Amino acid sequence: MRKILILDDDADILDVMQEALQYEGFEVAVASGTDNIFSLLNKHQPDLLMVDYILNGINGGELCHQVKADQHTRQLPVIIVSAYPKVFKSLGYYGCNAFMPKPFDLDELTSTITNLINTSSYSITI
């Protein structure tokens, strides 16, 4: 089963996304934030990271940049989601593999996740 780690500081969004993606056949771990993205990645060993752009403390773009800059995790597919697509697009893509504006279509999200996981040869070696 393919594993997804979702970071979002909105508990209701996490619940909905976790339930919807589990229904679609994914194993889903969620977190409301992190001081160390690498400890979360090591703990959950996801095949894909999905992160909200606006988080408390650090934005999802910076987390994505940290993941993509590290030799052990740079191949991990990252999807950034945001209810503010114009803000995100004006600030850059941070190396993410995909961007999904909120609200998103579940079929489109599932398709994007599946495509990214299937084309990735990522495995964590932290």
Wavefront OBJ file of the C-alpha trace (Angstrom):
o trace
v 0.000 0.000 0.000
v 1.307 3.458 -0.901
v 1.911 5.825 2.026
v 1.177 9.543 2.087
v 2.203 12.017 4.774
v 0.001 15.129 4.980
v 1.012 18.274 6.862
v -1.678 20.857 7.553
v -2.406 22.932 10.654
v -6.182 22.654 10.186
v -7.416 19.525 11.993
v -10.687 19.454 10.037
v -8.822 19.517 6.704
v -6.516 16.733 7.924
v -9.495 14.580 8.920
v -11.267 15.053 5.582
v -8.124 14.467 3.512
v -7.104 11.426 5.537
v -10.537 9.832 5.258
v -10.893 10.581 1.539
v -7.449 9.271 0.622
v -7.807 6.179 2.797
v -11.066 5.494 0.978
v -9.073 5.711 -2.279
v -6.722 2.994 -0.996
v -3.780 4.965 0.399
v -2.193 4.582 3.818
v -2.270 8.106 5.257
v -0.352 9.651 8.147
v -1.101 13.226 9.195
v 0.711 15.904 11.172
v -0.337 19.412 12.136
v 3.168 20.811 11.884
v 6.778 20.065 12.536
v 10.007 21.533 13.756
v 11.903 18.810 11.911
v 10.495 17.531 8.635
v 13.173 14.845 8.437
v 12.128 13.193 11.714
v 8.557 12.974 10.388
v 9.750 11.523 7.079
v 11.928 8.990 8.859
v 9.090 8.003 11.211
v 6.384 7.582 8.543
v 8.473 6.567 5.488
v 5.968 8.065 3.002
v 5.950 7.551 -0.752
v 4.651 11.122 -1.128
v 4.497 14.267 0.996
v 1.519 16.612 0.775
v 1.920 19.909 2.600
v -0.273 22.963 3.025
v 1.463 26.134 1.918
v 0.409 28.210 4.921
v 1.456 26.592 8.202
v 2.226 28.041 11.626
v 5.896 28.888 11.961
v 7.166 27.836 8.545
v 5.457 27.779 5.200
v 4.995 24.597 3.223
v 7.190 25.961 0.466
v 10.142 26.178 2.829
v 9.493 22.624 4.036
v 9.400 21.486 0.419
v 12.675 23.302 -0.259
v 14.310 21.554 2.731
v 13.148 18.164 1.442
v 14.289 18.852 -2.116
v 17.683 20.221 -0.973
v 18.567 17.114 1.037
v 20.336 14.314 -0.819
v 18.367 11.627 1.034
v 14.906 13.029 0.291
v 15.219 15.076 -2.896
v 13.447 12.378 -4.948
v 10.403 12.298 -2.627
v 7.380 13.603 -4.560
v 5.923 16.705 -2.886
v 2.518 18.236 -3.519
v 1.846 21.682 -2.083
v -1.817 22.574 -1.520
v -3.168 26.035 -0.812
v -6.365 28.019 -0.675
v -4.281 30.971 -1.901
v -2.925 29.894 -5.302
v -2.089 33.431 -6.431
v 0.106 33.995 -3.382
v 1.838 30.643 -3.830
v 2.459 31.120 -7.537
v 3.843 34.619 -6.996
v 6.427 33.322 -4.520
v 7.764 30.350 -6.524
v 7.324 26.627 -6.639
v 10.062 25.607 -4.168
v 10.832 22.521 -6.254
v 7.488 20.844 -5.597
v 6.302 18.179 -8.019
v 2.733 19.454 -8.119
v 0.506 22.204 -6.798
v -3.185 21.749 -6.007
v -5.442 24.707 -5.186
v -7.990 24.217 -2.389
v -10.694 23.188 -2.720
v -9.562 20.432 -5.024
v -11.298 17.713 -6.945
v -10.692 14.348 -5.228
v -10.368 12.503 -8.550
v -7.762 15.002 -9.768
v -5.862 14.803 -6.468
v -5.915 10.994 -6.486
v -4.736 10.912 -10.089
v -1.900 13.340 -9.363
v -0.789 11.352 -6.309
v -0.890 8.058 -8.184
v 1.065 9.460 -11.136
v 3.746 10.967 -8.905
v 4.153 7.818 -6.820
v 4.246 5.540 -9.872
v 6.924 7.618 -11.619
v 9.101 7.998 -8.526
v 11.876 5.638 -7.511
v 12.074 7.233 -4.080
v 13.025 5.374 -0.934
v 14.142 6.944 2.339
v 17.694 6.275 3.393
v 18.058 8.673 6.334
l 1 2 3 4 5 6 7 8 9 10 11 12 13 14 15 16 17 18 19 20 21 22 23 24 25 26 27 28 29 30 31 32 33 34 35 36 37 38 39 40 41 42 43 44 45 46 47 48 49 50 51 52 53 54 55 56 57 58 59 60 61 62 63 64 65 66 67 68 69 70 71 72 73 74 75 76 77 78 79 80 81 82 83 84 85 86 87 88 89 90 91 92 93 94 95 96 97 98 99 100 101 102 103 104 105 106 107 108 109 110 111 112 113 114 115 116 117 118 119 120 121 122 123 124 125 126
